[in-house]
């Protein structure tokens, strides 16, 4: 069966920065393959398009330029916020803030996102809201391990259902 819209696709891959010999930053193995419902936005669209038509057992290998992945690095995404933004929440204190860590935040509309803390002063917190891979070319090498028709629920939700193991015989 070929990969196409509304099919569940399971795959493994290794992600490298820049090219095939670049730094390896992520590896998804056969013991826990990534599974998506194809055509429902579960992965980067340019990545997904490269999988179209492949079958279980097919190997893939390709690069994505930064503009096709997480976009260019944007200096305007580095902002200084008043420290009070973080400390107004009674569950937080200054020890919660640590340079280099990612801090979960949300937009006024309630959409979650993370910012990396770059610097902390007595009154301000400097944060980088770029995606960690912004400005990076990416290289993927992997294998398709499963292709099947999605269930009605999977198509409706765009999420792969967790399947229970086979029942034990008594």
Secondary structure by P-SEA (a helix, b strand, c coil): ccccccbbbbbcccccccccccccccccccccccccccccccccaaaaaaaccccccbbbbbccccccccccccccccccccccccccccccccccccccbbbbbbccccccbbbbbccccccbbbbbcccccccbbbbbbbcccbbbbbcaaaaaaccccccccccccc
